[in-house]
Amino acid sequence: MELRQLEYFVAVAEEQNFTRAAERVHISQSGVSAQIRQLERELGAELFDRTARTVTLTVAGKAALEHARAALASAGAVGRSVDEVTDLVRGRLIVGMVVGCTLTPLFEALAAFHDAHPGVELALLEDSSDRLTEGVRTGVLDLALIGTATAAPDGLHALTIISERLVAAVPAGHPLAEQRRVVLRDLVAHPLVCMPPGTGLRAVLDQACAAQHLRPSIAMQAGAADAIADLAARGLGVAVLSESMAASHRDRLAARTIDDVETPALLALIWKSAHNPAVRELLAHSRKAFTGSSGRE
């Protein structure tokens, strides 16, 4: 018994006609008939009633049909699994990363993936979180690390890496450094240094201000946490950072959690589909690399 015989058998059963079945499988009618006859001899039973103008299944044919379809489906699954392995050998993966990212586990995940699958070409692109999200949504990017104010952007899957409150970071001697408790209204009374629009931190800040009908004065913007901290340390504005970002600069900046901004800033890996085996593999390496880690947007 051969797969092609089962394919011809299913075609005749579905078309109820040898001629149409032959056209469907792209061989002659006599070829289809000969293969069906051979299959019937092997099974020891006729599969079709050929006495009428329309070919119909016999009782034996009806019993065999679903098994034949299952066998063909299993054979197709074998082919798909081989295709997946081939993708991992020769594929290409485009990964997005939010500008200013210094998150070491991401680089560790990329390195581990490259070691395991050296045949897959890796490309890494930096951009704002908004543009990275759109890139994943449109299929330009396979996976991206973004800052976000929501658990998962619409239509996408997400793996949250970091969830942290917003803090105000100021040098010694600044009025906010003397306060034990800081709320958003205290913050916007001063010029701010923060991330640009399109980043997760900025989205959380903007949404919180809008909810309280406050208009902050954005003195300066920078895409990297270190730059924001440097500007704040020089007295150019109050830095708006996440908890771990501010912790890296505790030697020169005092951090105060903004008490009434409870929505956290999230850092997340996002993807549209894990059908691509390379995406699944990189996600597995990322989960392993980020376990128990902390970092910065």
C-alpha positions as CSV (number, residue, x, y, z in Angstrom):
1,M,0.0,0.0,0.0
2,E,1.4,3.4,-1.0
3,L,0.5,6.9,-0.1
4,R,-0.3,7.8,-3.7
5,Q,-2.8,5.0,-3.8
6,L,-4.6,6.4,-0.8
7,E,-4.4,9.9,-2.4
8,Y,-6.1,8.5,-5.5
9,F,-8.7,6.6,-3.5
10,V,-9.7,9.8,-1.5
11,A,-9.8,11.8,-4.7
12,V,-12.2,9.4,-6.4
13,A,-14.3,9.1,-3.2
14,E,-14.7,12.9,-3.0
15,E,-15.1,13.6,-6.8
16,Q,-17.4,10.5,-7.3
17,N,-15.9,10.3,-10.7
18,F,-12.6,8.7,-12.0
19,T,-12.1,11.4,-14.7
20,R,-12.4,14.3,-12.4
21,A,-10.2,12.5,-9.8
22,A,-7.6,12.0,-12.5
23,E,-7.6,15.7,-13.3
24,R,-7.3,16.5,-9.7
25,V,-4.2,14.4,-9.1
26,H,-2.7,15.2,-12.5
27,I,-2.4,11.7,-14.0
28,S,-4.4,9.7,-16.5
29,Q,-7.7,8.1,-15.7
30,S,-6.3,4.7,-16.6
31,G,-3.5,5.3,-14.1
32,V,-5.9,6.2,-11.3
33,S,-8.0,3.1,-12.1
34,A,-5.0,0.8,-12.2
35,Q,-3.8,2.1,-8.8
36,I,-7.2,1.8,-7.2
37,R,-7.5,-1.8,-8.5
38,Q,-4.1,-2.6,-7.0
39,L,-5.2,-1.2,-3.7
40,E,-8.4,-3.2,-3.8
41,R,-6.4,-6.4,-4.4
42,E,-4.1,-5.6,-1.5
43,L,-7.1,-5.0,0.8
44,G,-9.1,-7.9,-0.5
45,A,-12.2,-5.9,-1.1
46,E,-13.8,-3.6,-3.6
47,L,-13.8,0.0,-2.5
48,F,-16.1,1.5,-5.2
49,D,-19.4,0.5,-6.7
50,R,-18.8,1.1,-10.4
51,T,-22.2,-0.1,-11.7
52,A,-23.9,3.3,-11.8
53,R,-22.8,6.5,-13.7
54,T,-21.8,8.0,-10.4
55,V,-19.0,6.2,-8.5
56,T,-20.0,5.4,-4.9
57,L,-18.2,3.9,-2.0
58,T,-18.9,0.3,-1.0
59,V,-19.3,-0.5,2.7
60,A,-15.6,-1.4,2.7
61,G,-14.8,1.9,1.0
62,K,-16.7,3.9,3.6
63,A,-14.8,2.1,6.4
64,A,-11.5,2.8,4.7
65,L,-12.0,6.5,3.8
66,E,-11.5,8.2,7.1
67,H,-8.4,6.1,7.8
68,A,-7.0,7.0,4.4
69,R,-7.6,10.7,5.1
70,A,-5.9,10.4,8.4
71,A,-2.9,8.6,6.9
72,L,-2.5,11.4,4.3
73,A,-2.8,14.1,7.1
74,S,-0.1,12.4,9.1
75,A,2.2,12.3,6.1
76,G,1.6,16.0,5.6
77,A,2.5,16.6,9.2
78,V,5.8,14.8,8.7
79,G,6.5,17.2,5.8
80,R,5.6,20.3,7.9
81,S,7.9,19.2,10.7
82,V,10.8,18.8,8.3
83,D,10.0,22.3,6.9
84,E,10.2,23.7,10.5
85,V,13.6,22.2,11.0
86,T,14.7,23.6,7.6
87,D,13.5,27.0,8.7
88,L,15.7,26.7,11.8
89,V,18.7,25.8,9.7
90,R,18.3,28.5,7.0
91,G,15.8,31.0,8.5
92,R,16.1,34.7,9.3
93,L,14.8,36.4,12.4
94,I,14.4,40.2,12.7
95,V,14.3,41.4,16.3
96,G,13.3,44.9,17.5
97,M,14.7,46.6,20.6
98,V,13.6,49.8,22.2
99,V,16.2,52.6,21.8
100,G,18.6,52.9,24.8
101,C,18.1,49.4,25.9
102,T,20.8,48.0,28.2
103,L,19.1,44.9,29.2
104,T,21.8,42.2,29.3
105,P,19.5,39.2,29.4
106,L,18.2,40.1,25.9
107,F,21.7,39.9,24.6
108,E,22.3,36.7,26.4
109,A,19.2,35.2,24.8
110,L,20.3,36.3,21.4
111,A,23.7,34.8,21.9
112,A,22.3,31.5,23.2
113,F,19.9,31.3,20.2
114,H,22.8,32.0,17.8
115,D,24.9,29.2,19.4
116,A,22.1,26.7,19.1
117,H,21.0,27.7,15.6
118,P,24.0,29.3,13.8
119,G,22.3,28.9,10.4
120,V,19.6,31.4,11.3
121,E,20.5,35.0,10.4
122,L,19.7,37.4,13.2
123,A,19.0,41.1,12.6
124,L,18.6,43.6,15.5
125,L,16.9,47.0,15.0
126,E,16.5,49.9,17.4
127,D,13.4,52.1,17.4
128,S,10.7,53.6,19.6
129,S,8.3,51.2,21.3
130,D,5.4,52.5,19.2
131,R,7.2,51.9,15.9
132,L,8.4,48.5,17.1
133,T,4.9,47.5,18.0
134,E,3.7,48.5,14.5
135,G,6.6,46.6,13.0
136,V,5.5,43.4,14.8
137,R,1.9,43.9,13.9
138,T,2.6,44.3,10.2
139,G,5.1,41.4,10.1
140,V,8.2,43.6,9.5
141,L,9.6,42.3,12.8
142,D,9.3,38.8,14.2
143,L,9.8,39.8,17.8
144,A,10.4,43.0,19.8
145,L,11.4,44.2,23.2
146,I,9.3,47.3,24.0
147,G,8.4,49.6,26.8
148,T,4.6,49.7,27.3
149,A,1.8,50.9,29.6
150,T,-0.4,47.9,28.8
151,A,0.1,44.2,29.4
152,A,-0.2,43.3,25.7
153,P,-0.8,45.6,22.6
154,D,-4.0,44.8,20.7
155,G,-3.7,41.7,18.5
156,L,-0.3,40.7,19.8
157,H,1.1,38.3,22.4
158,A,3.4,39.6,25.2
159,L,5.8,38.3,27.8
160,T,6.2,40.8,30.6
161,I,9.9,41.1,31.6
162,I,9.8,44.0,34.0
163,S,6.9,45.8,35.8
164,E,7.9,48.8,37.8
165,R,6.5,52.0,39.3
166,L,7.5,55.5,38.1
167,V,9.9,57.5,40.3
168,A,11.1,61.1,40.4
169,A,14.9,61.3,40.7
170,V,16.6,64.5,41.8
171,P,20.0,65.6,43.1
172,A,20.6,66.4,46.8
173,G,19.3,69.8,47.7
174,H,16.3,69.7,45.4
175,P,13.0,70.4,47.1
176,L,11.6,67.0,46.1
177,A,14.6,65.3,47.8
178,E,13.3,66.8,51.1
179,Q,9.9,65.3,50.7
180,R,9.1,61.8,52.0
181,R,6.1,61.5,49.8
182,V,5.8,62.8,46.2
183,V,2.6,62.9,44.1
184,L,2.1,63.8,40.5
185,R,1.0,67.4,41.2
186,D,4.3,67.9,43.1
187,L,6.2,66.5,40.2
188,V,4.7,68.7,37.5
189,A,5.5,71.8,39.5
190,H,9.1,71.4,38.2
191,P,10.6,71.0,34.7
192,L,10.9,67.3,33.8
193,V,13.5,65.3,32.0
194,C,12.0,62.1,30.6
195,M,11.7,59.6,27.8
196,P,10.3,60.8,24.4
197,P,6.8,59.9,23.2
198,G,6.5,56.4,21.9
199,T,8.2,54.8,24.9
200,G,6.5,52.9,27.8
201,L,7.6,55.3,30.5
202,R,6.3,58.3,28.7
203,A,3.0,56.6,28.0
204,V,2.5,56.0,31.7
205,L,3.4,59.5,32.6
206,D,1.2,61.1,29.9
207,Q,-1.8,58.9,30.8
208,A,-1.4,59.7,34.5
209,C,-1.2,63.5,33.8
210,A,-4.2,63.4,31.5
211,A,-6.2,61.6,34.1
212,Q,-5.6,64.4,36.6
213,H,-5.8,67.2,34.0
214,L,-2.2,68.2,34.6
215,R,0.2,69.6,32.0
216,P,3.8,68.8,32.7
217,S,6.6,71.0,31.5
218,I,8.9,68.7,29.6
219,A,12.3,70.5,29.6
220,M,14.4,67.8,27.9
221,Q,13.9,64.3,26.4
222,A,16.4,61.5,26.0
223,G,16.1,57.9,24.9
224,A,18.6,56.5,27.3
225,A,18.1,56.3,31.1
226,D,21.8,57.3,31.7
227,A,21.3,60.5,29.7
228,I,18.2,61.4,31.6
229,A,20.0,60.8,34.9
230,D,23.0,62.9,33.8
231,L,20.8,65.8,32.9
232,A,18.9,65.6,36.2
233,A,22.1,65.4,38.2
234,R,23.2,68.7,36.6
235,G,20.0,70.4,37.7
236,L,18.3,70.6,34.3
237,G,15.0,69.0,35.5
238,V,13.4,66.2,37.5
239,A,14.2,62.8,36.0
240,V,11.2,60.5,35.5
241,L,12.5,57.0,35.5
242,S,11.5,53.5,36.5
243,E,12.6,52.0,39.9
244,S,15.5,50.0,38.5
245,M,16.7,52.8,36.3
246,A,16.9,55.2,39.2
247,A,18.6,52.6,41.4
248,S,21.6,52.6,39.1
249,H,22.1,56.3,40.0
250,R,21.5,56.3,43.7
251,D,25.0,57.6,44.3
252,R,24.0,61.0,42.9
253,L,20.2,61.1,42.7
254,A,17.5,60.6,45.3
255,A,14.5,58.6,44.0
256,R,11.0,59.1,45.2
257,T,8.1,56.9,44.1
258,I,5.3,58.9,42.6
259,D,2.6,57.7,45.0
260,D,-0.5,58.4,42.9
261,V,0.8,56.9,39.7
262,E,0.0,53.2,40.3
263,T,0.1,52.0,36.7
264,P,3.5,50.4,36.2
265,A,5.8,50.9,33.3
266,L,6.3,47.5,31.6
267,L,9.1,46.1,29.6
268,A,7.8,43.2,27.4
269,L,8.7,40.9,24.6
270,I,5.9,41.0,21.9
271,W,5.2,38.8,18.9
272,K,2.3,38.3,16.6
273,S,2.6,34.5,15.9
274,A,4.8,31.7,17.2
275,H,4.1,29.6,14.1
276,N,7.7,30.3,13.0
277,P,9.9,27.8,14.9
278,A,12.7,30.3,15.1
279,V,10.4,32.7,17.1
280,R,9.4,29.8,19.4
281,E,13.1,29.0,20.0
282,L,14.1,32.6,20.7
283,L,11.1,33.0,23.1
284,A,12.3,29.9,25.0
285,H,15.9,31.3,25.3
286,S,14.4,34.6,26.4
287,R,12.3,33.1,29.1
288,K,15.4,31.3,30.4
289,A,17.6,34.4,30.2
290,F,15.1,36.7,31.9
291,T,14.2,34.4,34.8
292,G,15.0,36.2,38.0
293,S,16.6,39.1,36.2
294,S,16.1,42.8,36.5
295,G,17.1,45.6,34.1
296,R,16.2,48.8,32.4
297,E,14.1,50.0,29.5
